[in-house]
Amino acid sequence: MDDSTLCWPLYFACRLLPCYKLLAGRGFTDCDKAKALFVKSYRSADQEERISLLVEATELCPGYIRPYELVGHHYFKTGDNAKAVGYLRKAAELGSGNHKLYHVLAEALFRQQDWMRPIGIW
């Protein structure tokens, strides 16, 4: 048996795992729904719909970091620094490993002229 005959059953098993969770009676959790909304947001052509889907994902699964990063970066690009700082700070508190996030957060705080707040002095 070669490698290609082993790959196909494994591939289909991994693709059917979410369906198995439903059939087994577990159902989807809110974090599963949040990940589905995250994927749906990538397929959306409308920017406002994309942001609303990501915000809904953050409400369903507050520990899911990536939507916070994307929403915060969107608000940073549009110039709404107060909202950007809120979302980016939440992503940083959750422990994001995205180094760009910390640079964008620092720049948003700099734009707000809130220099001492990120490092906790005063």
N, CA, C and O atoms as CSV, one atom per row, in Angstrom:
chain,resi,resn,atom,element,x,y,z
A,1,MET,N,N,0.848,-1.170,0.000
A,1,MET,CA,C,0.000,0.000,0.000
A,1,MET,C,C,0.900,1.242,0.000
A,1,MET,O,O,1.791,1.370,0.840
A,2,ASP,N,N,0.665,2.130,-0.924
A,2,ASP,CA,C,1.487,3.339,-0.986
A,2,ASP,C,C,0.838,4.472,-0.190
A,2,ASP,O,O,-0.257,4.326,0.354
A,3,ASP,N,N,1.539,5.597,-0.137
A,3,ASP,CA,C,1.082,6.726,0.682
A,3,ASP,C,C,-0.223,7.330,0.182
A,3,ASP,O,O,-1.025,7.803,0.987
A,4,SER,N,N,-0.450,7.325,-1.116
A,4,SER,CA,C,-1.657,7.970,-1.649
A,4,SER,C,C,-2.922,7.237,-1.223
A,4,SER,O,O,-3.961,7.876,-1.056
A,5,THR,N,N,-2.873,5.924,-1.043
A,5,THR,CA,C,-4.074,5.207,-0.610
A,5,THR,C,C,-4.380,5.469,0.863
A,5,THR,O,O,-5.528,5.327,1.283
A,6,LEU,N,N,-3.391,5.843,1.643
A,6,LEU,CA,C,-3.636,6.171,3.043
A,6,LEU,C,C,-4.116,7.601,3.228
A,6,LEU,O,O,-4.824,7.896,4.191
A,7,CYS,N,N,-3.743,8.485,2.327
A,7,CYS,CA,C,-4.074,9.909,2.482
A,7,CYS,C,C,-5.557,10.187,2.265
A,7,CYS,O,O,-6.141,10.984,3.000
A,8,TRP,N,N,-6.176,9.557,1.284
A,8,TRP,CA,C,-7.567,9.860,0.977
A,8,TRP,C,C,-8.519,9.533,2.120
A,8,TRP,O,O,-9.356,10.375,2.446
A,9,PRO,N,N,-8.440,8.348,2.754
A,9,PRO,CA,C,-9.352,8.094,3.879
A,9,PRO,C,C,-9.132,9.063,5.037
A,9,PRO,O,O,-10.089,9.483,5.689
A,10,LEU,N,N,-7.888,9.412,5.290
A,10,LEU,CA,C,-7.591,10.359,6.355
A,10,LEU,C,C,-8.150,11.740,6.031
A,10,LEU,O,O,-8.683,12.424,6.905
A,11,TYR,N,N,-8.025,12.144,4.766
A,11,TYR,CA,C,-8.551,13.432,4.330
A,11,TYR,C,C,-10.067,13.491,4.529
A,11,TYR,O,O,-10.580,14.465,5.080
A,12,PHE,N,N,-10.781,12.464,4.087
A,12,PHE,CA,C,-12.237,12.470,4.212
A,12,PHE,C,C,-12.680,12.372,5.670
A,12,PHE,O,O,-13.702,12.946,6.046
A,13,ALA,N,N,-11.919,11.649,6.492
A,13,ALA,CA,C,-12.261,11.569,7.911
A,13,ALA,C,C,-12.151,12.938,8.569
A,13,ALA,O,O,-12.992,13.302,9.391
A,14,CYS,N,N,-11.126,13.695,8.213
A,14,CYS,CA,C,-10.953,15.040,8.775
A,14,CYS,C,C,-12.016,16.000,8.267
A,14,CYS,O,O,-12.445,16.890,9.002
A,15,ARG,N,N,-12.447,15.835,7.026
A,15,ARG,CA,C,-13.475,16.714,6.476
A,15,ARG,C,C,-14.845,16.412,7.074
A,15,ARG,O,O,-15.679,17.311,7.180
A,16,LEU,N,N,-15.092,15.171,7.464
A,16,LEU,CA,C,-16.399,14.790,7.984
A,16,LEU,C,C,-16.504,14.917,9.499
A,16,LEU,O,O,-17.582,14.699,10.052
A,17,LEU,N,N,-15.435,15.257,10.174
A,17,LEU,CA,C,-15.447,15.350,11.625
A,17,LEU,C,C,-16.495,16.333,12.151
A,17,LEU,O,O,-17.183,16.003,13.117
A,18,PRO,N,N,-16.649,17.519,11.567
A,18,PRO,CA,C,-17.719,18.402,12.072
A,18,PRO,C,C,-19.106,17.787,11.916
A,18,PRO,O,O,-19.959,17.969,12.784
A,19,CYS,N,N,-19.344,17.059,10.821
A,19,CYS,CA,C,-20.639,16.395,10.638
A,19,CYS,C,C,-20.820,15.300,11.683
A,19,CYS,O,O,-21.931,15.087,12.169
A,20,TYR,N,N,-19.755,14.614,12.028
A,20,TYR,CA,C,-19.824,13.564,13.034
A,20,TYR,C,C,-20.202,14.150,14.391
A,20,TYR,O,O,-20.942,13.528,15.153
A,21,LYS,N,N,-19.701,15.332,14.692
A,21,LYS,CA,C,-20.037,15.967,15.963
A,21,LYS,C,C,-21.542,16.218,16.057
A,21,LYS,O,O,-22.140,16.051,17.120
A,22,LEU,N,N,-22.146,16.620,14.942
A,22,LEU,CA,C,-23.595,16.836,14.945
A,22,LEU,C,C,-24.348,15.518,15.087
A,22,LEU,O,O,-25.311,15.424,15.848
A,23,LEU,N,N,-23.901,14.493,14.345
A,23,LEU,CA,C,-24.578,13.207,14.384
A,23,LEU,C,C,-24.424,12.531,15.739
A,23,LEU,O,O,-25.312,11.790,16.160
A,24,ALA,N,N,-23.326,12.771,16.420
A,24,ALA,CA,C,-23.089,12.165,17.724
A,24,ALA,C,C,-23.895,12.852,18.822
A,24,ALA,O,O,-23.881,12.395,19.965
A,25,GLY,N,N,-24.588,13.928,18.506
A,25,GLY,CA,C,-25.433,14.594,19.476
A,25,GLY,C,C,-24.750,15.710,20.238
A,25,GLY,O,O,-25.379,16.352,21.080
A,26,ARG,N,N,-23.478,15.959,19.963
A,26,ARG,CA,C,-22.780,17.027,20.671
A,26,ARG,C,C,-23.221,18.387,20.187
A,26,ARG,O,O,-23.328,19.329,20.973
A,27,GLY,N,N,-23.476,18.493,18.903
A,27,GLY,CA,C,-23.843,19.783,18.342
A,27,GLY,C,C,-22.654,20.710,18.255
A,27,GLY,O,O,-21.535,20.341,18.613
A,28,PHE,N,N,-22.898,21.895,17.787
A,28,PHE,CA,C,-21.832,22.878,17.664
A,28,PHE,C,C,-21.844,23.801,18.876
A,28,PHE,O,O,-22.906,24.182,19.368
A,29,THR,N,N,-20.677,24.147,19.341
A,29,THR,CA,C,-20.563,25.116,20.430
A,29,THR,C,C,-20.585,26.520,19.835
A,29,THR,O,O,-20.563,26.693,18.617
A,30,ASP,N,N,-20.627,27.516,20.714
A,30,ASP,CA,C,-20.595,28.896,20.236
A,30,ASP,C,C,-19.272,29.206,19.545
A,30,ASP,O,O,-19.240,29.987,18.595
A,31,CYS,N,N,-18.175,28.598,20.016
A,31,CYS,CA,C,-16.881,28.838,19.373
A,31,CYS,C,C,-16.831,28.213,17.983
A,31,CYS,O,O,-16.176,28.748,17.089
A,32,ASP,N,N,-17.517,27.084,17.791
A,32,ASP,CA,C,-17.619,26.511,16.445
A,32,ASP,C,C,-18.378,27.458,15.521
A,32,ASP,O,O,-17.997,27.651,14.366
A,33,LYS,N,N,-19.455,28.046,16.037
A,33,LYS,CA,C,-20.229,29.004,15.247
A,33,LYS,C,C,-19.390,30.247,14.935
A,33,LYS,O,O,-19.474,30.802,13.839
A,34,ALA,N,N,-18.583,30.676,15.906
A,34,ALA,CA,C,-17.729,31.850,15.700
A,34,ALA,C,C,-16.707,31.580,14.599
A,34,ALA,O,O,-16.440,32.457,13.777
A,35,LYS,N,N,-16.140,30.392,14.576
A,35,LYS,CA,C,-15.180,30.055,13.525
A,35,LYS,C,C,-15.859,29.997,12.167
A,35,LYS,O,O,-15.261,30.377,11.161
A,36,ALA,N,N,-17.114,29.522,12.124
A,36,ALA,CA,C,-17.865,29.516,10.867
A,36,ALA,C,C,-18.133,30.946,10.391
A,36,ALA,O,O,-18.050,31.231,9.196
A,37,LEU,N,N,-18.454,31.839,11.323
A,37,LEU,CA,C,-18.659,33.245,10.951
A,37,LEU,C,C,-17.364,33.872,10.465
A,37,LEU,O,O,-17.370,34.692,9.547
A,38,PHE,N,N,-16.252,33.486,11.080
A,38,PHE,CA,C,-14.941,33.983,10.658
A,38,PHE,C,C,-14.656,33.589,9.210
A,38,PHE,O,O,-14.201,34.411,8.414
A,39,VAL,N,N,-14.924,32.336,8.877
A,39,VAL,CA,C,-14.718,31.867,7.497
A,39,VAL,C,C,-15.684,32.578,6.551
A,39,VAL,O,O,-15.307,32.956,5.442
A,40,LYS,N,N,-16.923,32.756,6.990
A,40,LYS,CA,C,-17.910,33.448,6.158
A,40,LYS,C,C,-17.501,34.895,5.901
A,40,LYS,O,O,-17.778,35.444,4.835
A,41,SER,N,N,-16.839,35.513,6.884
A,41,SER,CA,C,-16.407,36.904,6.711
A,41,SER,C,C,-15.356,37.024,5.608
A,41,SER,O,O,-15.310,38.035,4.907
A,42,TYR,N,N,-14.521,36.012,5.448
A,42,TYR,CA,C,-13.528,36.045,4.372
A,42,TYR,C,C,-14.171,35.952,3.001
A,42,TYR,O,O,-13.632,36.460,2.018
A,43,ARG,N,N,-15.321,35.304,2.938
A,43,ARG,CA,C,-16.005,35.131,1.648
A,43,ARG,C,C,-16.865,36.325,1.281
A,43,ARG,O,O,-17.311,36.444,0.140
A,44,SER,N,N,-17.100,37.206,2.236
A,44,SER,CA,C,-17.957,38.359,1.993
A,44,SER,C,C,-17.202,39.437,1.220
A,44,SER,O,O,-16.048,39.743,1.519
A,45,ALA,N,N,-17.875,40.004,0.222
A,45,ALA,CA,C,-17.270,41.075,-0.568
A,45,ALA,C,C,-17.506,42.445,0.081
A,45,ALA,O,O,-16.728,43.376,-0.126
A,46,ASP,N,N,-18.567,42.561,0.855
A,46,ASP,CA,C,-18.921,43.828,1.496
A,46,ASP,C,C,-18.145,43.997,2.804
A,46,ASP,O,O,-18.203,43.134,3.679
A,47,GLN,N,N,-17.436,45.086,2.932
A,47,GLN,CA,C,-16.583,45.325,4.107
A,47,GLN,C,C,-17.398,45.460,5.393
A,47,GLN,O,O,-16.998,44.941,6.435
A,48,GLU,N,N,-18.529,46.148,5.329
A,48,GLU,CA,C,-19.354,46.330,6.529
A,48,GLU,C,C,-19.935,44.996,7.006
A,48,GLU,O,O,-20.006,44.742,8.209
A,49,GLU,N,N,-20.346,44.152,6.069
A,49,GLU,CA,C,-20.847,42.827,6.440
A,49,GLU,C,C,-19.733,41.997,7.059
A,49,GLU,O,O,-19.958,41.263,8.021
A,50,ARG,N,N,-18.535,42.115,6.506
A,50,ARG,CA,C,-17.388,41.384,7.027
A,50,ARG,C,C,-17.119,41.779,8.487
A,50,ARG,O,O,-16.898,40.919,9.339
A,51,ILE,N,N,-17.139,43.068,8.757
A,51,ILE,CA,C,-16.875,43.541,10.114
A,51,ILE,C,C,-17.992,43.111,11.065
A,51,ILE,O,O,-17.718,42.723,12.201
A,52,SER,N,N,-19.243,43.174,10.614
A,52,SER,CA,C,-20.342,42.758,11.493
A,52,SER,C,C,-20.266,41.262,11.804
A,52,SER,O,O,-20.596,40.850,12.916
A,53,LEU,N,N,-19.838,40.446,10.842
A,53,LEU,CA,C,-19.661,39.016,11.098
A,53,LEU,C,C,-18.540,38.771,12.106
A,53,LEU,O,O,-18.658,37.907,12.975
A,54,LEU,N,N,-17.455,39.532,11.986
A,54,LEU,CA,C,-16.342,39.374,12.921
A,54,LEU,C,C,-16.713,39.840,14.325
A,54,LEU,O,O,-16.302,39.229,15.312
A,55,VAL,N,N,-17.487,40.918,14.418
A,55,VAL,CA,C,-17.936,41.389,15.732
A,55,VAL,C,C,-18.854,40.346,16.363
A,55,VAL,O,O,-18.775,40.088,17.564
A,56,GLU,N,N,-19.717,39.751,15.556
A,56,GLU,CA,C,-20.592,38.694,16.070
A,56,GLU,C,C,-19.776,37.487,16.537
A,56,GLU,O,O,-20.130,36.835,17.520
A,57,ALA,N,N,-18.687,37.194,15.830
A,57,ALA,CA,C,-17.813,36.090,16.228
A,57,ALA,C,C,-17.159,36.377,17.582
A,57,ALA,O,O,-16.998,35.467,18.396
A,58,THR,N,N,-16.780,37.639,17.829
A,58,THR,CA,C,-16.185,37.976,19.117
A,58,THR,C,C,-17.205,37.865,20.246
A,58,THR,O,O,-16.844,37.549,21.380
A,59,GLU,N,N,-18.472,38.120,19.945
A,59,GLU,CA,C,-19.511,38.005,20.964
A,59,GLU,C,C,-19.807,36.538,21.290
A,59,GLU,O,O,-20.072,36.190,22.440
A,60,LEU,N,N,-19.758,35.685,20.262
A,60,LEU,CA,C,-20.036,34.264,20.484
A,60,LEU,C,C,-18.909,33.557,21.229
A,60,LEU,O,O,-19.159,32.727,22.104
A,61,CYS,N,N,-17.672,33.889,20.880
A,61,CYS,CA,C,-16.524,33.216,21.487
A,61,CYS,C,C,-15.495,34.277,21.892
A,61,CYS,O,O,-14.606,34.610,21.110
A,62,PRO,N,N,-15.617,34.805,23.110
A,62,PRO,CA,C,-14.740,35.899,23.526
A,62,PRO,C,C,-13.254,35.537,23.591
A,62,PRO,O,O,-12.416,36.437,23.651
A,63,GLY,N,N,-12.913,34.282,23.580
A,63,GLY,CA,C,-11.509,33.885,23.636
A,63,GLY,C,C,-10.860,33.704,22.283
A,63,GLY,O,O,-9.678,33.368,22.207
A,64,TYR,N,N,-11.598,33.918,21.225
A,64,TYR,CA,C,-11.100,33.745,19.858
A,64,TYR,C,C,-10.414,35.043,19.442
A,64,TYR,O,O,-11.081,36.057,19.234
A,65,ILE,N,N,-9.103,35.019,19.320
A,65,ILE,CA,C,-8.292,36.234,19.202
A,65,ILE,C,C,-8.368,36.882,17.825
A,65,ILE,O,O,-8.492,38.103,17.734
A,66,ARG,N,N,-8.298,36.111,16.769
A,66,ARG,CA,C,-8.131,36.667,15.417
A,66,ARG,C,C,-9.218,37.670,15.011
A,66,ARG,O,O,-8.881,38.685,14.401
A,67,PRO,N,N,-10.511,37.441,15.317
A,67,PRO,CA,C,-11.493,38.477,14.964
A,67,PRO,C,C,-11.237,39.818,15.634
A,67,PRO,O,O,-11.467,40.868,15.034
A,68,TYR,N,N,-10.762,39.788,16.875
A,68,TYR,CA,C,-10.425,41.048,17.554
A,68,TYR,C,C,-9.326,41.785,16.794
A,68,TYR,O,O,-9.391,43.003,16.626
A,69,GLU,N,N,-8.321,41.045,16.337
A,69,GLU,CA,C,-7.222,41.655,15.594
A,69,GLU,C,C,-7.719,42.303,14.305
A,69,GLU,O,O,-7.355,43.436,13.991
A,70,LEU,N,N,-8.553,41.575,13.561
A,70,LEU,CA,C,-9.019,42.084,12.265
A,70,LEU,C,C,-9.953,43.281,12.418
A,70,LEU,O,O,-9.857,44.245,11.658
A,71,VAL,N,N,-10.853,43.225,13.392
A,71,VAL,CA,C,-11.769,44.356,13.611
A,71,VAL,C,C,-10.983,45.577,14.086
A,71,VAL,O,O,-11.234,46.694,13.634
A,72,GLY,N,N,-10.041,45.365,14.989
A,72,GLY,CA,C,-9.220,46.475,15.470
A,72,GLY,C,C,-8.392,47.098,14.363
A,72,GLY,O,O,-8.255,48.320,14.291
A,73,HIS,N,N,-7.841,46.257,13.501
A,73,HIS,CA,C,-7.054,46.783,12.379
A,73,HIS,C,C,-7.945,47.547,11.397
A,73,HIS,O,O,-7.516,48.552,10.830
A,74,HIS,N,N,-9.173,47.083,11.192
A,74,HIS,CA,C,-10.110,47.797,10.310
A,74,HIS,C,C,-10.408,49.189,10.868
A,74,HIS,O,O,-10.362,50.181,10.141
A,75,TYR,N,N,-10.715,49.251,12.168
A,75,TYR,CA,C,-11.006,50.555,12.762
A,75,TYR,C,C,-9.781,51.456,12.765
A,75,TYR,O,O,-9.908,52.675,12.642
A,76,PHE,N,N,-8.604,50.875,12.902
A,76,PHE,CA,C,-7.370,51.660,12.832
A,76,PHE,C,C,-7.201,52.266,11.444
A,76,PHE,O,O,-6.838,53.435,11.313
A,77,LYS,N,N,-7.467,51.467,10.401
A,77,LYS,CA,C,-7.330,51.969,9.027
A,77,LYS,C,C,-8.365,53.036,8.706
A,77,LYS,O,O,-8.093,53.948,7.925
A,78,THR,N,N,-9.560,52.931,9.306
A,78,THR,CA,C,-10.594,53.924,9.031
A,78,THR,C,C,-10.466,55.163,9.905
A,78,THR,O,O,-11.191,56.137,9.705
A,79,GLY,N,N,-9.544,55.137,10.880
A,79,GLY,CA,C,-9.296,56.313,11.702
A,79,GLY,C,C,-10.076,56.374,12.992
A,79,GLY,O,O,-9.989,57.373,13.707
A,80,ASP,N,N,-10.845,55.333,13.324
A,80,ASP,CA,C,-11.590,55.306,14.580
A,80,ASP,C,C,-10.691,54.689,15.654
A,80,ASP,O,O,-10.792,53.502,15.963
A,81,ASN,N,N,-9.816,55.516,16.212
A,81,ASN,CA,C,-8.788,55.019,17.130
A,81,ASN,C,C,-9.349,54.486,18.439
A,81,ASN,O,O,-8.787,53.553,19.013
A,82,ALA,N,N,-10.442,55.057,18.920
A,82,ALA,CA,C,-11.004,54.593,20.190
A,82,ALA,C,C,-11.476,53.145,20.075
A,82,ALA,O,O,-11.178,52.323,20.942
A,83,LYS,N,N,-12.206,52.834,19.016
A,83,LYS,CA,C,-12.660,51.456,18.810
A,83,LYS,C,C,-11.487,50.541,18.502
A,83,LYS,O,O,-11.451,49.399,18.960
A,84,ALA,N,N,-10.530,51.035,17.732
A,84,ALA,CA,C,-9.355,50.234,17.391
A,84,ALA,C,C,-8.599,49.837,18.642
A,84,ALA,O,O,-8.193,48.683,18.781
A,85,VAL,N,N,-8.404,50.784,19.558
A,85,VAL,CA,C,-7.680,50.493,20.796
A,85,VAL,C,C,-8.437,49.454,21.618
A,85,VAL,O,O,-7.822,48.566,22.208
A,86,GLY,N,N,-9.748,49.556,21.660
A,86,GLY,CA,C,-10.541,48.591,22.429
A,86,GLY,C,C,-10.363,47.165,21.923
A,86,GLY,O,O,-10.101,46.250,22.704
A,87,TYR,N,N,-10.505,46.982,20.627
A,87,TYR,CA,C,-10.381,45.638,20.054
A,87,TYR,C,C,-8.935,45.139,20.086
A,87,TYR,O,O,-8.694,43.972,20.396
A,88,LEU,N,N,-7.989,45.992,19.774
A,88,LEU,CA,C,-6.592,45.567,19.773
A,88,LEU,C,C,-6.097,45.265,21.185
A,88,LEU,O,O,-5.319,44.333,21.388
A,89,ARG,N,N,-6.544,46.047,22.151
A,89,ARG,CA,C,-6.148,45.789,23.535
A,89,ARG,C,C,-6.723,44.458,24.016
A,89,ARG,O,O,-6.047,43.714,24.726
A,90,LYS,N,N,-7.963,44.153,23.634
A,90,LYS,CA,C,-8.564,42.877,24.017
A,90,LYS,C,C,-7.779,41.708,23.411
A,90,LYS,O,O,-7.555,40.698,24.079
A,91,ALA,N,N,-7.363,41.845,22.149
A,91,ALA,CA,C,-6.556,40.791,21.511
A,91,ALA,C,C,-5.221,40.636,22.222
A,91,ALA,O,O,-4.733,39.518,22.393
A,92,ALA,N,N,-4.628,41.750,22.638
A,92,ALA,CA,C,-3.353,41.685,23.354
A,92,ALA,C,C,-3.527,41.040,24.726
A,92,ALA,O,O,-2.670,40.271,25.162
A,93,GLU,N,N,-4.628,41.348,25.407
A,93,GLU,CA,C,-4.889,40.742,26.711
A,93,GLU,C,C,-5.097,39.236,26.607
A,93,GLU,O,O,-4.753,38.487,27.522
A,94,LEU,N,N,-5.663,38.798,25.484
A,94,LEU,CA,C,-5.885,37.367,25.280
A,94,LEU,C,C,-4.599,36.630,24.926
A,94,LEU,O,O,-4.567,35.399,24.919
A,95,GLY,N,N,-3.547,37.375,24.635
A,95,GLY,CA,C,-2.253,36.747,24.383
A,95,GLY,C,C,-1.942,36.511,22.927
A,95,GLY,O,O,-1.421,35.455,22.570
A,96,SER,N,N,-2.244,37.454,22.094
A,96,SER,CA,C,-1.976,37.313,20.666
A,96,SER,C,C,-0.478,37.194,20.403
A,96,SER,O,O,0.328,37.877,21.034
A,97,GLY,N,N,-0.123,36.335,19.483
A,97,GLY,CA,C,1.268,36.190,19.070
A,97,GLY,C,C,1.590,37.007,17.837
A,97,GLY,O,O,2.691,36.909,17.294
A,98,ASN,N,N,0.645,37.808,17.394
A,98,ASN,CA,C,0.815,38.635,16.206
A,98,ASN,C,C,1.584,39.897,16.587
A,98,ASN,O,O,1.054,40.767,17.278
A,99,HIS,N,N,2.822,39.993,16.141
A,99,HIS,CA,C,3.659,41.137,16.521
A,99,HIS,C,C,3.179,42.445,15.890
A,99,HIS,O,O,3.379,43.520,16.456
A,100,LYS,N,N,2.556,42.354,14.734
A,100,LYS,CA,C,2.043,43.558,14.077
A,100,LYS,C,C,0.953,44.211,14.924
A,100,LYS,O,O,0.809,45.433,14.924
A,101,LEU,N,N,0.195,43.398,15.639
A,101,LEU,CA,C,-0.876,43.916,16.478
A,101,LEU,C,C,-0.344,44.909,17.496
A,101,LEU,O,O,-0.960,45.951,17.721
A,102,TYR,N,N,0.779,44.607,18.110
A,102,TYR,CA,C,1.327,45.480,19.153
A,102,TYR,C,C,1.839,46.797,18.561
A,102,TYR,O,O,1.764,47.840,19.210
A,103,HIS,N,N,2.350,46.750,17.350
A,103,HIS,CA,C,2.780,47.988,16.681
A,103,HIS,C,C,1.576,48.858,16.334
A,103,HIS,O,O,1.605,50.075,16.517
A,104,VAL,N,N,0.522,48.225,15.832
A,104,VAL,CA,C,-0.686,48.978,15.470
A,104,VAL,C,C,-1.339,49.545,16.733
A,104,VAL,O,O,-1.814,50.681,16.728
A,105,LEU,N,N,-1.365,48.761,17.816
A,105,LEU,CA,C,-1.918,49.247,19.073
A,105,LEU,C,C,-1.128,50.444,19.597
A,105,LEU,O,O,-1.715,51.427,20.051
A,106,ALA,N,N,0.186,50.364,19.536
A,106,ALA,CA,C,1.015,51.487,19.987
A,106,ALA,C,C,0.761,52.732,19.138
A,106,ALA,O,O,0.687,53.842,19.664
A,107,GLU,N,N,0.626,52.542,17.822
A,107,GLU,CA,C,0.365,53.694,16.959
A,107,GLU,C,C,-1.014,54.288,17.219
A,107,GLU,O,O,-1.173,55.509,17.188
A,108,ALA,N,N,-2.011,53.445,17.476
A,108,ALA,CA,C,-3.351,53.954,17.777
A,108,ALA,C,C,-3.344,54.724,19.094
A,108,ALA,O,O,-3.990,55.766,19.207
A,109,LEU,N,N,-2.623,54.219,20.084
A,109,LEU,CA,C,-2.517,54.945,21.349
A,109,LEU,C,C,-1.745,56.252,21.167
A,109,LEU,O,O,-2.066,57.260,21.797
A,110,PHE,N,N,-0.736,56.232,20.312
A,110,PHE,CA,C,0.017,57.450,20.023
A,110,PHE,C,C,-0.876,58.485,19.356
A,110,PHE,O,O,-0.797,59.674,19.665
A,111,ARG,N,N,-1.731,58.028,18.435
A,111,ARG,CA,C,-2.659,58.952,17.783
A,111,ARG,C,C,-3.639,59.552,18.780
A,111,ARG,O,O,-4.076,60.691,18.616
A,112,GLN,N,N,-3.984,58.789,19.811
A,112,GLN,CA,C,-4.876,59.306,20.848
A,112,GLN,C,C,-4.119,60.157,21.863
A,112,GLN,O,O,-4.735,60.791,22.720
A,113,GLN,N,N,-2.818,60.178,21.777
A,113,GLN,CA,C,-1.935,60.866,22.713
A,113,GLN,C,C,-2.125,60.326,24.127
A,113,GLN,O,O,-2.183,61.080,25.098
A,114,ASP,N,N,-2.218,59.016,24.215
A,114,ASP,CA,C,-2.368,58.337,25.495
A,114,ASP,C,C,-1.099,57.508,25.707
A,114,ASP,O,O,-1.129,56.280,25.618
A,115,TRP,N,N,0.004,58.182,25.984
A,115,TRP,CA,C,1.319,57.556,25.927
A,115,TRP,C,C,1.656,56.699,27.132
A,115,TRP,O,O,2.337,55.685,26.977
A,116,MET,N,N,1.215,57.059,28.317
A,116,MET,CA,C,1.609,56.332,29.509
A,116,MET,C,C,0.715,55.143,29.823
A,116,MET,O,O,1.077,54.304,30.647
A,117,ARG,N,N,-0.411,55.057,29.199
A,117,ARG,CA,C,-1.356,54.001,29.512
A,117,ARG,C,C,-0.897,52.602,29.120
A,117,ARG,O,O,-1.134,51.670,29.888
A,118,PRO,N,N,-0.253,52.397,27.971
A,118,PRO,CA,C,0.075,51.014,27.612
A,118,PRO,C,C,1.106,50.369,28.504
A,118,PRO,O,O,1.124,49.144,28.620
A,119,ILE,N,N,1.965,51.143,29.139
A,119,ILE,CA,C,2.982,50.531,29.964
A,119,ILE,C,C,2.632,50.558,31.452
A,119,ILE,O,O,3.401,50.058,32.273
A,120,GLY,N,N,1.518,51.114,31.798
A,120,GLY,CA,C,1.019,51.049,33.167
A,120,GLY,C,C,1.606,52.050,34.140
A,120,GLY,O,O,1.473,51.867,35.351
A,121,ILE,N,N,2.247,53.094,33.661
A,121,ILE,CA,C,2.757,54.135,34.554
A,121,ILE,C,C,1.642,55.162,34.747
A,121,ILE,O,O,1.058,55.653,33.781
A,122,TRP,N,N,1.364,55.469,35.984
A,122,TRP,CA,C,0.313,56.412,36.377
A,122,TRP,C,C,-1.027,55.865,36.027
A,122,TRP,O,O,-2.043,56.513,36.279
